[in-house]
Amino acid sequence: MKKTLAIVVGGGPAPGINGVISAATVEAVCKGIKVIGIMDGFKWLFHGDTSKIIHLTAKNAWHIHNRGGSILRTSREFPDNPEKQFQNMIKALKKLNIKFLITIGGDGTAYMAREIEKRTRGLLSIVHVPKTIDNDLPLPGGTPTFGFETARHWGTEIVENIIEDARTTGRWYFVTTMGRYTGHLALGIGKAAGATITLIPEEFKEKKIRFSKVADLLEGSIIKRLSHGYPHGVAILAEGVAAKIDIKELSQYEHIEKDDKGDVRLSKIQMGRIIEQFINKSLESRRIKIKTIHKNIGYELRAADPIPFDAEYTRNLGYSAVKFLLNGGTGAMITFFEGRLNPVPFRKMIDPVTKKTRLRYVDTKSEPYLVGREYMIRLGKEDFTPRSLARLASAGHMSTDEFKKRFSYLV
């Protein structure tokens, strides 16, 4: 009887999923391995259902490597009753005679992979392929997670068009991008497109921040632009900034929803809209009229066809995942370092404090971040010298003392 390899995708979509599925399937089939795809992430496995599968072959998987989305679909299913549902899943995997398992996903799926390995105790070999457009998994050498480069590419295209619209119509846009905990995507898009200002959660060192601070940072940029004669601009906000705001304060402005894991659904929070209303009220109180629009981008990016970088990258990952398993490997995440396969053991992925998968944050002391800051229009220490202060206060319809009292704490 042929050994069986199963592939399962968890979490949100990311460009390149089909590339991993395609490469892994073709390589496994060439090595005499039977391949099945498990539909809808872990959803059906948690119920012990083994019927929601498709048989993958070189014929039906070869041509999908440069297509967006996931032919296996995906879900964020999380166990309500972990002990019972994990038992159901292990029984289902045994019933399907799975010898090898490839999981494709972010930190939540990596957790599932670790639990399966722990509970099967060597009965099957498992490898995790990291994917997330948030780019927040700590891969060696700063290597991006697959899907990030494509998401940044298409996000940049969108924001470049918005910048031109802002310039043409004399508007300010507040654009929120995905990034639950980190600002990699927002910063990448903001730098590449040349946005006026980009705010990411990592720049706020406080555990919790007041909403008014975020609004003041943006209003300061608007006033600085006005002082230079420009009534338009584009601000990029990582959705993770909302996670830094006290939920009680945030709930005053927006209805808060939670996902299956109990986390706040940041993508449902209209951060740009709240900011827009807050800033408009402040500016109008001083008789300053600014045309503003808010927009969220993220869902437009997740299932896009991968750009060549991710199409090639995911082929490398899928092939290497199978190679690792067939060479006797298990319990690791597939990564590359300096052009070489570099499996990272599951135990090294765990943060010893949180006991969760380690996350990679934007280093706000790094050159790439500091370069991004240099090209943003935002208030700095140099703006509080007497000459600059007078110009900015005039643009903001304030006295110099009022301006200083309102904004100096930001710098």
C-alpha positions in Angstrom: 0.0 0.0 0.0 1.3 3.5 -0.9 2.1 5.9 1.9 -0.2 8.9 2.1 0.6 12.5 2.3 -2.1 15.0 3.4 -2.0 18.8 2.9 -4.1 21.1 5.0 -4.4 25.0 4.9 -5.4 27.1 7.9 -5.9 30.7 8.7 -6.5 33.5 6.2 -5.7 33.3 2.5 -2.3 34.4 1.2 -1.0 34.5 -2.4 1.1 31.4 -3.1 -0.9 28.7 -1.2 -1.6 26.9 -4.4 2.1 27.1 -5.3 3.0 25.1 -2.2 0.2 22.6 -2.9 1.2 22.2 -6.5 4.9 21.7 -5.8 4.4 19.3 -2.9 1.9 17.2 -4.8 4.0 16.9 -7.9 7.2 16.0 -5.9 5.4 13.5 -3.7 3.6 11.8 -6.6 7.0 11.5 -8.4 8.3 9.7 -5.4 5.4 7.2 -5.3 3.4 8.9 -2.5 -0.4 9.2 -2.6 -1.5 12.8 -1.9 -4.8 14.0 -0.5 -6.0 17.5 0.2 -8.1 18.2 3.3 -10.8 20.8 2.7 -11.6 23.8 4.8 -8.6 23.6 7.2 -9.2 21.7 10.4 -13.0 22.3 10.4 -14.1 18.7 9.4 -11.3 16.9 11.1 -12.4 18.3 14.5 -15.7 16.5 13.9 -13.9 13.3 12.9 -15.2 13.7 9.3 -12.9 12.1 6.8 -15.2 12.7 3.7 -14.1 16.3 3.0 -11.0 15.5 1.0 -9.9 15.6 -2.6 -7.3 13.4 -4.3 -4.4 15.4 -5.6 -2.4 14.3 -8.7 0.3 15.8 -10.9 -2.5 16.4 -13.5 -4.8 18.4 -11.3 -2.1 20.2 -9.3 0.5 21.1 -11.9 -1.2 24.1 -13.4 -2.3 25.8 -10.1 1.1 27.1 -8.9 0.5 30.7 -10.1 -3.2 31.0 -9.1 -4.4 32.9 -6.1 -6.7 31.5 -3.4 -6.6 27.9 -2.3 -8.0 24.9 -4.1 -8.4 23.4 -0.6 -10.1 26.5 0.7 -9.2 27.5 4.3 -10.7 28.3 7.7 -9.8 29.6 11.1 -11.6 26.8 12.9 -10.4 26.6 16.5 -11.5 23.9 19.0 -14.2 24.7 21.5 -13.4 21.5 23.3 -9.7 20.9 22.6 -9.4 17.5 24.2 -12.4 16.0 22.5 -11.8 17.7 19.1 -8.1 16.9 19.0 -9.0 13.3 19.7 -11.5 13.4 16.8 -8.8 14.8 14.5 -6.2 12.3 15.4 -8.6 9.4 14.8 -9.6 10.9 11.5 -5.9 11.2 10.4 -5.4 7.6 11.4 -8.5 6.5 9.5 -7.1 8.1 6.4 -3.8 6.3 6.9 -1.9 9.5 6.9 1.9 9.0 7.1 3.0 12.5 6.2 1.2 15.8 6.9 2.0 19.3 5.5 0.3 22.2 7.3 0.2 25.6 5.5 -0.6 28.6 7.7 0.4 31.2 10.2 0.9 31.1 14.0 -2.5 29.5 14.6 -1.9 26.7 12.1 1.7 26.2 13.5 0.1 25.7 16.9 -2.2 23.0 15.4 0.9 21.3 13.8 2.7 21.2 17.2 -0.4 19.7 18.9 -0.7 17.0 16.2 2.9 16.1 16.5 2.7 15.9 20.3 -0.5 13.8 20.3 0.6 11.4 17.5 4.0 10.7 19.1 5.8 9.7 15.9 2.9 7.9 14.2 3.1 10.5 11.4 5.7 12.9 10.2 4.6 16.6 10.1 6.1 19.8 8.6 4.7 23.3 8.7 5.0 25.8 5.8 4.7 29.4 7.1 2.4 31.7 5.3 0.9 35.1 6.2 0.7 38.5 4.5 1.4 40.0 7.9 5.1 38.8 7.6 5.2 38.3 11.4 6.8 34.9 11.7 10.5 35.0 12.6 12.1 33.3 9.6 15.9 33.2 9.6 17.8 36.1 8.0 14.7 38.3 7.7 13.2 36.1 4.9 9.6 37.2 4.3 6.7 34.8 4.7 5.2 33.8 1.4 2.3 36.0 0.3 3.8 39.1 1.9 5.6 40.4 -1.2 2.5 39.9 -3.4 0.2 41.6 -0.9 2.7 44.5 -0.6 2.9 44.7 -4.4 -0.8 45.0 -5.0 -1.3 47.1 -1.9 1.3 49.6 -3.3 -0.6 49.7 -6.6 -3.8 50.6 -4.8 -2.2 53.2 -2.6 -0.3 54.8 -5.5 -3.7 55.3 -7.3 -5.2 56.7 -4.0 -2.3 59.2 -3.7 -2.9 60.5 -7.2 -6.6 60.8 -6.4 -5.8 62.7 -3.2 -3.5 65.1 -5.2 -6.1 65.5 -8.0 -9.1 66.2 -5.7 -7.4 67.8 -2.7 -8.4 65.1 -0.2 -6.9 63.3 2.7 -7.3 59.5 2.7 -7.0 57.4 5.9 -6.2 53.8 4.6 -6.2 50.9 7.1 -4.2 47.8 6.1 -4.1 44.3 7.5 -1.6 43.5 10.2 -3.0 42.2 13.5 0.0 42.5 15.7 2.7 44.0 13.4 3.2 46.8 10.9 5.3 45.1 8.2 2.6 45.3 5.5 1.5 48.8 6.3 5.1 50.1 6.4 6.1 48.2 3.2 3.1 49.7 1.3 3.6 53.1 2.8 7.3 53.3 1.9 6.9 51.8 -1.6 4.0 54.0 -2.5 5.3 57.2 -0.9 2.4 57.7 1.6 2.4 60.9 3.6 2.6 59.1 7.0 2.4 55.5 8.1 1.5 54.5 11.7 2.3 51.0 13.0 1.7 49.4 16.4 5.5 48.9 17.1 6.1 52.7 17.3 3.9 52.9 20.4 5.9 51.6 23.3 3.1 51.9 25.8 1.1 48.8 26.5 -2.1 50.7 25.8 -2.5 54.1 24.1 -5.3 56.7 24.0 -7.2 57.1 20.8 -6.6 60.8 20.9 -2.8 60.2 20.5 -3.4 58.4 17.2 -5.7 61.3 16.1 -3.2 63.9 17.2 -0.3 62.3 15.2 -2.4 62.4 12.1 -3.8 65.9 12.7 -0.3 67.1 13.2 0.6 65.7 9.8 -2.4 67.4 8.2 -1.4 70.8 9.7 2.2 70.4 8.7 1.1 69.7 5.1 -1.2 72.7 5.2 1.7 74.8 6.4 3.6 73.8 3.2 0.6 74.6 1.0 -0.8 71.1 0.5 -4.4 70.3 1.5 -4.1 66.6 0.6 -2.3 63.5 1.8 -2.6 59.7 2.5 -2.1 58.1 5.9 -1.6 54.4 6.2 -2.7 52.8 9.4 -1.8 49.2 10.4 -5.0 47.6 11.9 -2.8 46.5 14.8 -2.8 50.1 16.0 -6.4 49.5 17.0 -5.3 46.6 19.2 -3.1 49.0 21.1 -6.1 51.2 22.0 -7.9 50.3 25.2 -10.9 48.2 24.2 -13.2 50.2 26.5 -12.3 53.4 24.8 -12.4 51.9 21.3 -15.9 50.5 22.0 -17.1 54.1 22.5 -16.6 54.7 18.8 -17.1 51.2 17.2 -19.0 48.0 17.8 -16.4 45.3 18.8 -16.7 41.8 17.3 -14.6 38.7 18.2 -13.5 35.8 16.1 -13.7 32.0 16.9 -10.5 32.3 19.0 -11.9 35.2 21.1 -9.6 37.8 19.5 -11.0 41.2 18.5 -11.8 41.2 14.8 -9.6 44.1 13.8 -10.6 43.9 10.2 -14.1 44.8 11.2 -13.1 47.9 13.0 -13.4 50.9 10.7 -10.3 52.6 12.1 -10.1 55.1 9.2 -13.8 56.1 9.7 -13.3 56.8 13.4 -10.2 58.8 12.8 -11.9 60.7 10.0 -14.8 61.7 12.2 -12.5 62.6 15.2 -10.1 64.7 13.1 -12.9 66.5 11.2 -14.6 67.5 14.4 -11.3 68.9 15.8 -10.4 70.8 12.6 -13.9 72.2 12.0 -13.9 73.5 15.6 -11.1 75.8 14.4 -12.9 76.5 11.0 -10.4 74.4 9.0 -12.2 72.5 6.1 -10.4 69.3 4.9 -12.0 66.8 2.6 -11.4 63.2 4.0 -12.2 59.7 2.9 -11.5 56.4 4.8 -10.7 53.1 3.2 -9.7 49.5 4.2 -7.5 47.4 2.1 -6.6 43.8 2.8 -9.2 41.4 1.5 -8.3 42.6 -2.0 -4.7 41.4 -1.5 -5.1 38.0 0.2 -6.2 35.8 -2.7 -4.4 37.6 -5.5 -2.3 35.7 -8.1 1.2 35.5 -6.7 3.8 37.8 -8.3 6.9 35.9 -9.6 8.7 36.2 -6.3 6.0 34.2 -4.4 5.4 31.8 -7.3 9.0 30.8 -7.3 9.3 30.9 -3.5 6.3 28.7 -2.9 7.6 26.1 -5.4 10.8 25.9 -3.4 8.8 25.5 -0.1 6.5 22.8 -1.4 9.3 20.8 -2.9 11.4 21.2 0.2 8.6 20.2 2.6 8.3 16.8 0.8 12.1 16.4 0.7 12.3 17.0 4.4 9.6 14.5 5.2 10.9 11.8 2.9 14.4 12.2 4.4 12.9 11.3 7.8 12.3 14.8 9.1 9.4 15.9 11.3 8.3 18.5 13.8 9.7 21.6 12.0 8.8 24.7 10.0 10.3 24.9 6.5 12.5 28.0 5.9 15.4 29.0 3.8 18.6 30.7 4.8 21.2 31.9 2.3 19.7 29.7 -0.4 19.6 26.5 1.7 16.8 24.6 3.2 16.7 25.4 6.9 14.1 23.5 9.0 13.3 25.3 12.3 12.2 22.8 15.0 8.8 23.5 16.5 10.3 23.9 20.0 12.4 26.9 18.7 9.2 28.6 17.4 7.8 29.0 20.9 8.1 32.2 23.0 9.1 31.0 26.5 7.0 33.7 28.1 3.7 33.5 26.2 4.1 29.8 25.2 2.8 30.8 21.8 4.4 31.0 18.4 7.1 33.8 18.4 6.2 36.8 16.3 8.5 39.1 14.3 7.9 42.7 14.9 9.1 45.8 13.0 12.4 46.9 14.6 11.8 50.6 15.0 15.6 51.1 15.5 16.5 49.4 12.2 17.6 51.3 9.1 14.6 50.3 7.0 12.2 51.8 9.6 14.3 54.9 10.2 14.5 55.5 6.4 10.7 55.2 6.3 10.3 57.8 9.1 12.6 60.2 7.3 10.3 60.4 4.3 7.1 60.8 6.3 5.5 64.2 6.9 4.9 64.2 10.6 5.7 66.5 13.5 9.3 66.3 14.9 11.4 68.2 17.4 12.5 70.6 14.7 8.9 71.8 14.3 8.9 73.3 17.8 11.6 75.9 17.2 10.1 79.5 17.3 10.1 80.0 13.5 8.5 76.6 12.6 6.2 76.8 15.5 4.7 80.1 14.4 4.1 78.8 10.8 2.4 75.5 12.1 0.3 77.3 14.6 -1.0 79.7 11.9 -1.8 76.8 9.6 -3.7 75.1 12.5 -5.6 78.3 13.4 -4.1 78.2 16.9 -1.8 80.3 19.0 1.8 79.1 19.4 1.0 78.2 23.0 -2.1 76.3 22.0 -0.2 74.4 19.4 2.6 73.6 21.7 0.3 72.4 24.5 -1.7 70.2 22.1 1.1 68.5 20.1 4.5 68.8 21.8 4.0 65.6 23.8 4.1 63.6 20.5 7.8 64.3 20.0 
